[in-house]
Amino acid sequence: MIRDPSLQVNNVHSTTMAHHALSPVTERSYGIVLVRPSSANPTSLKSKDVEVLLIHQHLRPGPRLPSNSLMSLPSSFIALPKGHKEPADSTDLAAAVRELHEETGLGMSRILCGEKAIKERYTNPRNGKEKENTFWIGLVEGNGERVKIQVEEVEGAEWERMEEAIVKVTYEETKAVLREAARMLDEEQE
């Protein structure tokens, strides 16, 4: 599913992909690509050796997605933990860490890839607003087995190997975020 055919995903420290006639961003969210080493290679953080936390986020109605149209859609979509910044969040990254904990009950032991961010941009199908999501890559605190989902927003959560996560997430923009995260992890491990 592509939300916006004029997809833009970029590492803020690298080249931006072309995006046709950008409308101003009116909605922003912040999230974490949370990874953990796989049991097969517990000392490696290369993309082929990590698992990524995916969430099954509830699909909620909005002006462009009325509740009667939800009848023909699945109840959730597969994505990465993210959410809006709140006044108490001192930074965008602090908002991402708070949202991770709220939605999954998990924390991070550290940020990876030198705190470089990955951005995705699309037109939000619920409200028609231009939305930009910023993600950082983080290493899970502990083993990540104690996921406690926020039932109001999240239907479920699962750990998937990076290559499977790229296939499994619902939207093309999120697939591109994960491909960029994989590239950054591999580059950092060289």
C-alpha positions in Angstrom: 0.0 0.0 0.0 1.4 3.4 -0.9 -0.1 6.3 0.9 1.6 8.9 -1.3 3.2 8.1 -4.7 5.5 11.1 -4.2 7.4 9.3 -1.4 10.2 11.0 0.3 12.5 9.2 2.7 15.9 10.4 3.6 18.7 10.3 6.2 18.9 13.9 7.3 22.6 13.7 6.8 22.4 12.4 3.2 20.7 13.2 -0.1 16.9 13.8 -0.2 14.9 11.8 -2.7 12.8 13.8 -5.2 9.4 14.8 -4.0 6.9 16.5 -6.4 5.3 19.8 -5.3 5.7 19.5 -1.6 2.9 20.9 0.5 4.0 22.3 3.9 4.3 19.7 6.7 1.4 20.2 9.2 1.8 17.1 11.3 5.0 15.6 12.8 5.6 12.4 14.7 8.8 10.9 16.2 9.7 7.3 16.6 12.3 4.6 17.1 13.5 1.8 14.9 14.1 -0.5 17.9 16.5 -3.4 17.2 18.0 -6.3 19.1 20.7 -8.8 18.2 19.3 -12.1 17.0 19.9 -15.2 19.0 21.9 -16.6 16.1 24.5 -13.9 16.3 24.1 -12.0 19.6 27.2 -9.8 19.2 26.4 -8.4 15.8 24.3 -5.3 15.0 24.6 -5.8 11.2 21.2 -5.6 9.5 21.2 -9.4 8.7 21.8 -10.2 12.4 19.2 -7.9 14.1 15.5 -8.1 14.8 13.2 -5.1 14.6 10.2 -4.4 16.8 7.0 -3.9 14.7 3.7 -2.8 16.1 0.2 -3.5 14.8 -1.4 -0.1 15.1 -5.1 0.4 15.3 -6.7 1.9 12.2 -8.8 4.8 13.3 -11.3 6.8 11.3 -10.8 10.4 10.3 -12.3 12.9 7.9 -10.8 11.2 4.8 -11.3 7.7 6.3 -14.8 7.6 7.6 -15.8 4.8 10.0 -18.0 3.1 7.4 -15.0 2.6 5.1 -13.2 0.8 7.9 -15.6 -2.2 7.4 -13.6 -3.3 4.3 -10.2 -2.7 5.8 -8.1 -4.7 8.3 -8.3 -3.5 11.9 -4.7 -2.5 12.1 -1.6 -1.8 10.0 2.0 -2.9 10.7 4.4 0.0 11.5 7.1 1.3 13.8 6.4 2.8 17.2 6.0 6.6 16.9 3.8 9.5 18.1 3.4 13.2 18.5 5.6 15.5 20.6 4.1 16.7 23.9 4.9 19.9 25.7 6.9 18.0 28.4 9.2 16.5 25.7 12.5 18.5 25.8 13.6 17.3 22.3 12.2 15.4 19.3 14.3 12.4 20.4 12.8 12.5 23.9 9.3 12.4 22.3 10.4 9.3 20.3 11.7 7.5 23.4 8.6 8.4 25.4 6.3 7.1 22.6 8.3 3.9 22.4 7.8 3.3 26.1 4.1 4.3 26.0 3.2 2.0 23.1 5.4 -1.0 24.0 6.6 -0.7 27.6 10.2 -1.0 26.3 13.2 1.2 26.7 16.5 1.7 24.8 20.0 1.2 26.1 21.5 3.5 23.5 20.9 5.3 20.2 22.8 3.8 17.3 24.3 5.3 14.1 25.5 8.5 15.7 22.0 9.8 16.4 21.4 10.3 12.6 17.7 10.5 11.9 15.6 8.9 9.1 12.6 10.8 7.8 9.5 9.7 5.9 6.9 12.0 4.5 3.4 11.3 3.1 -0.2 12.7 3.0 -2.0 11.3 6.0 -5.1 9.4 4.6 -7.1 10.0 7.8 -7.0 13.8 7.7 -5.3 14.8 4.4 -2.5 16.6 6.2 1.1 16.4 5.0 2.9 14.4 7.7 6.6 13.9 8.4 7.9 11.2 10.7 11.4 11.2 12.1 13.0 8.0 13.3 16.2 7.1 15.2 17.7 3.6 15.5 17.9 2.4 19.0 19.2 -0.8 20.8 16.6 -2.3 23.1 17.2 -2.2 26.8 17.4 -5.8 28.0 16.2 -8.6 25.7 12.9 -6.9 24.6 10.8 -9.9 25.7 8.6 -7.9 28.1 6.5 -6.0 25.5 3.5 -4.4 27.1 1.3 -2.8 24.5 -0.8 0.3 24.9 -4.1 -1.3 24.0 -5.8 2.0 23.1 -3.4 2.5 20.1 -1.7 -0.8 19.6 -3.2 -4.2 18.8 0.0 -6.2 19.0 3.8 -6.2 18.7 6.4 -8.6 17.3 10.1 -8.9 16.7 11.1 -9.7 13.1 14.4 -10.1 11.3 15.2 -6.9 9.4 14.6 -8.5 5.9 11.3 -9.9 7.0 10.3 -6.6 8.7 10.8 -4.8 5.5 8.4 -7.1 3.7 5.9 -7.2 6.6 5.3 -3.5 7.3 2.2 -2.2 5.6 3.3 1.0 3.9 6.1 1.7 1.3 7.3 4.7 3.2 8.0 2.5 6.3 9.7 -0.1 4.1 12.0 2.6 2.8 12.8 3.7 6.4 13.8 0.2 7.3 15.9 -0.2 4.2 17.7 3.0 5.2 18.1 1.8 8.8 19.6 -1.5 7.5 22.1 0.5 5.3 23.1 2.7 8.3 23.5 -0.3 10.6 25.7 -2.0 8.1 27.8 1.1 7.4 28.3 1.6 11.2 29.5 -2.0 11.6 32.2 -1.8 8.9 
